[in-house]
Amino acid sequence: QLVEQGKLTLERPASEVIPDLARAQVLEGFDGSGQPRLRPPRRPITLRHLLTHTAGFSYEIWAPAIAQYQAATGTPGITT
């Protein structure tokens, strides 16, 4: 409804609405000591990405690399 009313656009960077999303990083892999290698995203996460589940977020139950990241950084999983 907000899109139809012209109050939001789906291509708007989501960080304008949720500032913490500006700090999102992309997991590229792990270095020789098992520490994650991160980089900034190539383009901002948009509201469309969030609504269509294409922003790149993942869960450890589907992606072993995410489980490895969580173990290396002490980040809790979705089931904790």
Backbone as XML, in Angstrom:
<?xml version="1.0"?>
<chain id="A" units="angstrom">
  <residue number="1" name="GLN">
    <atom name="N" x="0.818" y="-1.188" z="0.000"/>
    <atom name="CA" x="0.000" y="0.000" z="0.000"/>
    <atom name="C" x="0.866" y="1.257" z="0.000"/>
  </residue>
  <residue number="2" name="LEU">
    <atom name="N" x="1.975" y="1.227" z="0.739"/>
    <atom name="CA" x="2.852" y="2.402" z="0.765"/>
    <atom name="C" x="3.475" y="2.645" z="-0.600"/>
  </residue>
  <residue number="3" name="VAL">
    <atom name="N" x="3.779" y="1.569" z="-1.322"/>
    <atom name="CA" x="4.308" y="1.718" z="-2.675"/>
    <atom name="C" x="3.236" y="2.325" z="-3.574"/>
  </residue>
  <residue number="4" name="GLU">
    <atom name="N" x="2.026" y="1.802" z="-3.496"/>
    <atom name="CA" x="0.929" y="2.324" z="-4.317"/>
    <atom name="C" x="0.643" y="3.789" z="-4.012"/>
  </residue>
  <residue number="5" name="GLN">
    <atom name="N" x="0.842" y="4.198" z="-2.770"/>
    <atom name="CA" x="0.615" y="5.590" z="-2.373"/>
    <atom name="C" x="1.812" y="6.488" z="-2.694"/>
  </residue>
  <residue number="6" name="GLY">
    <atom name="N" x="2.896" y="5.896" z="-3.201"/>
    <atom name="CA" x="4.077" y="6.675" z="-3.539"/>
    <atom name="C" x="4.934" y="7.067" z="-2.344"/>
  </residue>
  <residue number="7" name="LYS">
    <atom name="N" x="4.701" y="6.447" z="-1.197"/>
    <atom name="CA" x="5.462" y="6.776" z="0.003"/>
    <atom name="C" x="6.764" y="5.976" z="0.111"/>
  </residue>
  <residue number="8" name="LEU">
    <atom name="N" x="6.840" y="4.858" z="-0.583"/>
    <atom name="CA" x="8.031" y="4.022" z="-0.633"/>
    <atom name="C" x="8.238" y="3.543" z="-2.056"/>
  </residue>
  <residue number="9" name="THR">
    <atom name="N" x="9.497" y="3.307" z="-2.413"/>
    <atom name="CA" x="9.782" y="2.640" z="-3.683"/>
    <atom name="C" x="10.563" y="1.374" z="-3.369"/>
  </residue>
  <residue number="10" name="LEU">
    <atom name="N" x="10.355" y="0.347" z="-4.141"/>
    <atom name="CA" x="11.004" y="-0.924" z="-3.882"/>
    <atom name="C" x="12.491" y="-0.905" z="-4.208"/>
  </residue>
  <residue number="11" name="GLU">
    <atom name="N" x="12.925" y="0.045" z="-5.006"/>
    <atom name="CA" x="14.341" y="0.130" z="-5.359"/>
    <atom name="C" x="15.120" y="1.025" z="-4.399"/>
  </residue>
  <residue number="12" name="ARG">
    <atom name="N" x="14.460" y="1.568" z="-3.423"/>
    <atom name="CA" x="15.098" y="2.436" z="-2.425"/>
    <atom name="C" x="16.046" y="1.594" z="-1.565"/>
  </residue>
  <residue number="13" name="PRO">
    <atom name="N" x="17.251" y="2.088" z="-1.267"/>
    <atom name="CA" x="18.125" y="1.341" z="-0.356"/>
    <atom name="C" x="17.424" y="1.117" z="0.987"/>
  </residue>
  <residue number="14" name="ALA">
    <atom name="N" x="17.387" y="-0.106" z="1.420"/>
    <atom name="CA" x="16.708" y="-0.439" z="2.668"/>
    <atom name="C" x="17.375" y="0.217" z="3.872"/>
  </residue>
  <residue number="15" name="SER">
    <atom name="N" x="18.655" y="0.577" z="3.734"/>
    <atom name="CA" x="19.358" y="1.225" z="4.844"/>
    <atom name="C" x="18.783" y="2.605" z="5.157"/>
  </residue>
  <residue number="16" name="GLU">
    <atom name="N" x="18.024" y="3.181" z="4.225"/>
    <atom name="CA" x="17.363" y="4.458" z="4.511"/>
    <atom name="C" x="16.214" y="4.272" z="5.494"/>
  </residue>
  <residue number="17" name="VAL">
    <atom name="N" x="15.695" y="3.060" z="5.559"/>
    <atom name="CA" x="14.604" y="2.743" z="6.475"/>
    <atom name="C" x="15.148" y="2.024" z="7.713"/>
  </residue>
  <residue number="18" name="ILE">
    <atom name="N" x="16.131" y="1.145" z="7.498"/>
    <atom name="CA" x="16.758" y="0.373" z="8.569"/>
    <atom name="C" x="18.262" y="0.640" z="8.492"/>
  </residue>
  <residue number="19" name="PRO">
    <atom name="N" x="18.760" y="1.653" z="9.180"/>
    <atom name="CA" x="20.148" y="2.073" z="9.034"/>
    <atom name="C" x="21.185" y="0.964" z="9.263"/>
  </residue>
  <residue number="20" name="ASP">
    <atom name="N" x="20.912" y="0.007" z="10.123"/>
    <atom name="CA" x="21.872" y="-1.069" z="10.392"/>
    <atom name="C" x="22.193" y="-1.896" z="9.143"/>
  </residue>
  <residue number="21" name="LEU">
    <atom name="N" x="21.324" y="-1.912" z="8.163"/>
    <atom name="CA" x="21.586" y="-2.679" z="6.941"/>
    <atom name="C" x="22.752" y="-2.110" z="6.140"/>
  </residue>
  <residue number="22" name="ALA">
    <atom name="N" x="23.130" y="-0.881" z="6.392"/>
    <atom name="CA" x="24.273" y="-0.286" z="5.692"/>
    <atom name="C" x="25.576" y="-0.969" z="6.092"/>
  </residue>
  <residue number="23" name="ARG">
    <atom name="N" x="25.571" y="-1.667" z="7.220"/>
    <atom name="CA" x="26.777" y="-2.357" z="7.689"/>
    <atom name="C" x="26.850" y="-3.808" z="7.231"/>
  </residue>
  <residue number="24" name="ALA">
    <atom name="N" x="25.889" y="-4.273" z="6.468"/>
    <atom name="CA" x="25.894" y="-5.667" z="6.002"/>
    <atom name="C" x="27.149" y="-5.949" z="5.191"/>
  </residue>
  <residue number="25" name="GLN">
    <atom name="N" x="27.683" y="-7.146" z="5.350"/>
    <atom name="CA" x="28.871" y="-7.591" z="4.633"/>
    <atom name="C" x="28.569" y="-8.901" z="3.919"/>
  </residue>
  <residue number="26" name="VAL">
    <atom name="N" x="29.349" y="-9.206" z="2.897"/>
    <atom name="CA" x="29.210" y="-10.434" z="2.132"/>
    <atom name="C" x="30.330" y="-11.384" z="2.541"/>
  </residue>
  <residue number="27" name="LEU">
    <atom name="N" x="29.987" y="-12.624" z="2.838"/>
    <atom name="CA" x="30.975" y="-13.641" z="3.182"/>
    <atom name="C" x="31.566" y="-14.185" z="1.888"/>
  </residue>
  <residue number="28" name="GLU">
    <atom name="N" x="32.882" y="-13.952" z="1.693"/>
    <atom name="CA" x="33.554" y="-14.441" z="0.482"/>
    <atom name="C" x="34.219" y="-15.782" z="0.693"/>
  </residue>
  <residue number="29" name="GLY">
    <atom name="N" x="34.471" y="-16.131" z="1.909"/>
    <atom name="CA" x="35.149" y="-17.383" z="2.212"/>
    <atom name="C" x="35.916" y="-17.240" z="3.512"/>
  </residue>
  <residue number="30" name="PHE">
    <atom name="N" x="36.951" y="-18.086" z="3.660"/>
    <atom name="CA" x="37.715" y="-18.110" z="4.902"/>
    <atom name="C" x="39.200" y="-18.126" z="4.580"/>
  </residue>
  <residue number="31" name="ASP">
    <atom name="N" x="39.974" y="-17.490" z="5.452"/>
    <atom name="CA" x="41.416" y="-17.495" z="5.244"/>
    <atom name="C" x="41.998" y="-18.809" z="5.774"/>
  </residue>
  <residue number="32" name="GLY">
    <atom name="N" x="43.313" y="-18.943" z="5.701"/>
    <atom name="CA" x="43.972" y="-20.177" z="6.097"/>
    <atom name="C" x="43.781" y="-20.549" z="7.553"/>
  </residue>
  <residue number="33" name="SER">
    <atom name="N" x="43.509" y="-19.562" z="8.409"/>
    <atom name="CA" x="43.290" y="-19.855" z="9.828"/>
    <atom name="C" x="41.816" y="-20.031" z="10.168"/>
  </residue>
  <residue number="34" name="GLY">
    <atom name="N" x="40.959" y="-20.051" z="9.142"/>
    <atom name="CA" x="39.527" y="-20.262" z="9.374"/>
    <atom name="C" x="38.747" y="-19.015" z="9.692"/>
  </residue>
  <residue number="35" name="GLN">
    <atom name="N" x="39.376" y="-17.852" z="9.591"/>
    <atom name="CA" x="38.663" y="-16.598" z="9.855"/>
    <atom name="C" x="37.921" y="-16.143" z="8.600"/>
  </residue>
  <residue number="36" name="PRO">
    <atom name="N" x="36.727" y="-15.598" z="8.768"/>
    <atom name="CA" x="35.934" y="-15.188" z="7.602"/>
    <atom name="C" x="36.576" y="-14.032" z="6.839"/>
  </residue>
  <residue number="37" name="ARG">
    <atom name="N" x="36.447" y="-14.089" z="5.523"/>
    <atom name="CA" x="36.828" y="-12.980" z="4.636"/>
    <atom name="C" x="35.530" y="-12.311" z="4.209"/>
  </residue>
  <residue number="38" name="LEU">
    <atom name="N" x="35.391" y="-11.042" z="4.554"/>
    <atom name="CA" x="34.167" y="-10.286" z="4.261"/>
    <atom name="C" x="34.480" y="-9.138" z="3.321"/>
  </residue>
  <residue number="39" name="ARG">
    <atom name="N" x="33.466" y="-8.721" z="2.574"/>
    <atom name="CA" x="33.579" y="-7.551" z="1.707"/>
    <atom name="C" x="32.240" y="-6.827" z="1.712"/>
  </residue>
  <residue number="40" name="PRO">
    <atom name="N" x="32.242" y="-5.545" z="1.353"/>
    <atom name="CA" x="30.963" y="-4.821" z="1.231"/>
    <atom name="C" x="30.171" y="-5.371" z="0.049"/>
  </residue>
  <residue number="41" name="PRO">
    <atom name="N" x="28.864" y="-5.263" z="0.085"/>
    <atom name="CA" x="28.061" y="-5.680" z="-1.071"/>
    <atom name="C" x="28.351" y="-4.799" z="-2.284"/>
  </residue>
  <residue number="42" name="ARG">
    <atom name="N" x="28.157" y="-5.338" z="-3.463"/>
    <atom name="CA" x="28.402" y="-4.575" z="-4.691"/>
    <atom name="C" x="27.331" y="-3.519" z="-4.936"/>
  </residue>
  <residue number="43" name="ARG">
    <atom name="N" x="26.172" y="-3.721" z="-4.374"/>
    <atom name="CA" x="25.090" y="-2.737" z="-4.498"/>
    <atom name="C" x="24.288" y="-2.759" z="-3.200"/>
  </residue>
  <residue number="44" name="PRO">
    <atom name="N" x="23.593" y="-1.695" z="-2.894"/>
    <atom name="CA" x="22.815" y="-1.651" z="-1.651"/>
    <atom name="C" x="21.676" y="-2.666" z="-1.668"/>
  </residue>
  <residue number="45" name="ILE">
    <atom name="N" x="21.360" y="-3.151" z="-0.486"/>
    <atom name="CA" x="20.172" y="-3.994" z="-0.317"/>
    <atom name="C" x="18.958" y="-3.084" z="-0.459"/>
  </residue>
  <residue number="46" name="THR">
    <atom name="N" x="18.013" y="-3.490" z="-1.282"/>
    <atom name="CA" x="16.804" y="-2.684" z="-1.488"/>
    <atom name="C" x="15.625" y="-3.296" z="-0.751"/>
  </residue>
  <residue number="47" name="LEU">
    <atom name="N" x="14.568" y="-2.530" z="-0.674"/>
    <atom name="CA" x="13.333" y="-3.063" z="-0.093"/>
    <atom name="C" x="12.821" y="-4.241" z="-0.911"/>
  </residue>
  <residue number="48" name="ARG">
    <atom name="N" x="12.996" y="-4.191" z="-2.228"/>
    <atom name="CA" x="12.586" y="-5.315" z="-3.078"/>
    <atom name="C" x="13.353" y="-6.581" z="-2.699"/>
  </residue>
  <residue number="49" name="HIS">
    <atom name="N" x="14.668" y="-6.452" z="-2.469"/>
    <atom name="CA" x="15.460" y="-7.607" z="-2.058"/>
    <atom name="C" x="14.904" y="-8.230" z="-0.781"/>
  </residue>
  <residue number="50" name="LEU">
    <atom name="N" x="14.569" y="-7.392" z="0.184"/>
    <atom name="CA" x="14.052" y="-7.906" z="1.451"/>
    <atom name="C" x="12.701" y="-8.586" z="1.265"/>
  </residue>
  <residue number="51" name="LEU">
    <atom name="N" x="11.844" y="-7.978" z="0.478"/>
    <atom name="CA" x="10.500" y="-8.534" z="0.287"/>
    <atom name="C" x="10.487" y="-9.814" z="-0.541"/>
  </residue>
  <residue number="52" name="THR">
    <atom name="N" x="11.472" y="-9.979" z="-1.409"/>
    <atom name="CA" x="11.526" y="-11.173" z="-2.260"/>
    <atom name="C" x="12.572" y="-12.179" z="-1.785"/>
  </residue>
  <residue number="53" name="HIS">
    <atom name="N" x="13.136" y="-11.947" z="-0.607"/>
    <atom name="CA" x="14.135" y="-12.846" z="-0.005"/>
    <atom name="C" x="15.342" y="-13.039" z="-0.912"/>
  </residue>
  <residue number="54" name="THR">
    <atom name="N" x="15.785" y="-11.979" z="-1.568"/>
    <atom name="CA" x="16.952" y="-12.046" z="-2.447"/>
    <atom name="C" x="18.071" y="-11.118" z="-1.971"/>
  </residue>
  <residue number="55" name="ALA">
    <atom name="N" x="18.050" y="-10.741" z="-0.704"/>
    <atom name="CA" x="19.063" y="-9.840" z="-0.156"/>
    <atom name="C" x="20.369" y="-10.568" z="0.151"/>
  </residue>
  <residue number="56" name="GLY">
    <atom name="N" x="20.357" y="-11.898" z="0.128"/>
    <atom name="CA" x="21.577" y="-12.656" z="0.364"/>
    <atom name="C" x="21.728" y="-13.181" z="1.777"/>
  </residue>
  <residue number="57" name="PHE">
    <atom name="N" x="20.759" y="-12.969" z="2.620"/>
    <atom name="CA" x="20.836" y="-13.506" z="3.975"/>
    <atom name="C" x="20.643" y="-15.017" z="3.929"/>
  </residue>
  <residue number="58" name="SER">
    <atom name="N" x="21.327" y="-15.708" z="4.833"/>
    <atom name="CA" x="21.256" y="-17.167" z="4.830"/>
    <atom name="C" x="21.199" y="-17.680" z="6.265"/>
  </residue>
  <residue number="59" name="TYR">
    <atom name="N" x="20.934" y="-18.962" z="6.392"/>
    <atom name="CA" x="20.855" y="-19.612" z="7.695"/>
    <atom name="C" x="21.797" y="-20.801" z="7.721"/>
  </residue>
  <residue number="60" name="GLU">
    <atom name="N" x="22.315" y="-21.074" z="8.901"/>
    <atom name="CA" x="23.272" y="-22.165" z="9.032"/>
    <atom name="C" x="22.678" y="-23.531" z="8.713"/>
  </residue>
  <residue number="61" name="ILE">
    <atom name="N" x="21.375" y="-23.660" z="8.814"/>
    <atom name="CA" x="20.766" y="-24.964" z="8.528"/>
    <atom name="C" x="20.788" y="-25.290" z="7.038"/>
  </residue>
  <residue number="62" name="TRP">
    <atom name="N" x="20.982" y="-24.293" z="6.187"/>
    <atom name="CA" x="21.027" y="-24.513" z="4.735"/>
    <atom name="C" x="22.397" y="-24.248" z="4.125"/>
  </residue>
  <residue number="63" name="ALA">
    <atom name="N" x="23.278" y="-23.601" z="4.856"/>
    <atom name="CA" x="24.568" y="-23.204" z="4.286"/>
    <atom name="C" x="25.692" y="-23.502" z="5.278"/>
  </residue>
  <residue number="64" name="PRO">
    <atom name="N" x="26.482" y="-24.544" z="5.013"/>
    <atom name="CA" x="27.586" y="-24.868" z="5.925"/>
    <atom name="C" x="28.550" y="-23.701" z="6.146"/>
  </residue>
  <residue number="65" name="ALA">
    <atom name="N" x="28.743" y="-22.847" z="5.143"/>
    <atom name="CA" x="29.644" y="-21.702" z="5.310"/>
    <atom name="C" x="29.124" y="-20.751" z="6.384"/>
  </residue>
  <residue number="66" name="ILE">
    <atom name="N" x="27.825" y="-20.634" z="6.512"/>
    <atom name="CA" x="27.253" y="-19.767" z="7.551"/>
    <atom name="C" x="27.496" y="-20.379" z="8.924"/>
  </residue>
  <residue number="67" name="ALA">
    <atom name="N" x="27.356" y="-21.693" z="9.044"/>
    <atom name="CA" x="27.654" y="-22.372" z="10.309"/>
    <atom name="C" x="29.123" y="-22.166" z="10.674"/>
  </residue>
  <residue number="68" name="GLN">
    <atom name="N" x="30.013" y="-22.249" z="9.697"/>
    <atom name="CA" x="31.440" y="-22.026" z="9.936"/>
    <atom name="C" x="31.686" y="-20.585" z="10.368"/>
  </residue>
  <residue number="69" name="TYR">
    <atom name="N" x="31.015" y="-19.629" z="9.725"/>
    <atom name="CA" x="31.133" y="-18.215" z="10.104"/>
    <atom name="C" x="30.678" y="-18.016" z="11.551"/>
  </residue>
  <residue number="70" name="GLN">
    <atom name="N" x="29.556" y="-18.600" z="11.892"/>
    <atom name="CA" x="29.027" y="-18.439" z="13.248"/>
    <atom name="C" x="29.977" y="-19.029" z="14.290"/>
  </residue>
  <residue number="71" name="ALA">
    <atom name="N" x="30.571" y="-20.172" z="13.976"/>
    <atom name="CA" x="31.524" y="-20.787" z="14.906"/>
    <atom name="C" x="32.762" y="-19.902" z="15.064"/>
  </residue>
  <residue number="72" name="ALA">
    <atom name="N" x="33.252" y="-19.349" z="13.961"/>
    <atom name="CA" x="34.465" y="-18.534" z="13.989"/>
    <atom name="C" x="34.260" y="-17.204" z="14.701"/>
  </residue>
  <residue number="73" name="THR">
    <atom name="N" x="33.045" y="-16.673" z="14.644"/>
    <atom name="CA" x="32.801" y="-15.344" z="15.210"/>
    <atom name="C" x="31.990" y="-15.367" z="16.505"/>
  </residue>
  <residue number="74" name="GLY">
    <atom name="N" x="31.524" y="-16.544" z="16.900"/>
    <atom name="CA" x="30.693" y="-16.618" z="18.105"/>
    <atom name="C" x="29.300" y="-16.061" z="17.914"/>
  </residue>
  <residue number="75" name="THR">
    <atom name="N" x="28.856" y="-16.003" z="16.656"/>
    <atom name="CA" x="27.526" y="-15.483" z="16.341"/>
    <atom name="C" x="26.482" y="-16.579" z="16.581"/>
  </residue>
  <residue number="76" name="PRO">
    <atom name="N" x="25.446" y="-16.312" z="17.379"/>
    <atom name="CA" x="24.435" y="-17.347" z="17.617"/>
    <atom name="C" x="23.612" y="-17.632" z="16.360"/>
  </residue>
  <residue number="77" name="GLY">
    <atom name="N" x="23.154" y="-18.856" z="16.266"/>
    <atom name="CA" x="22.321" y="-19.260" z="15.139"/>
    <atom name="C" x="20.854" y="-18.933" z="15.383"/>
  </residue>
  <residue number="78" name="ILE">
    <atom name="N" x="20.035" y="-19.274" z="14.415"/>
    <atom name="CA" x="18.608" y="-18.939" z="14.516"/>
    <atom name="C" x="17.883" y="-19.810" z="15.532"/>
  </residue>
  <residue number="79" name="THR">
    <atom name="N" x="18.463" y="-20.941" z="15.917"/>
    <atom name="CA" x="17.782" y="-21.822" z="16.852"/>
    <atom name="C" x="18.198" y="-21.595" z="18.304"/>
  </residue>
  <residue number="80" name="THR">
    <atom name="N" x="19.087" y="-20.614" z="18.528"/>
    <atom name="CA" x="19.542" y="-20.380" z="19.912"/>
    <atom name="C" x="18.833" y="-19.188" z="20.526"/>
  </residue>
</chain>
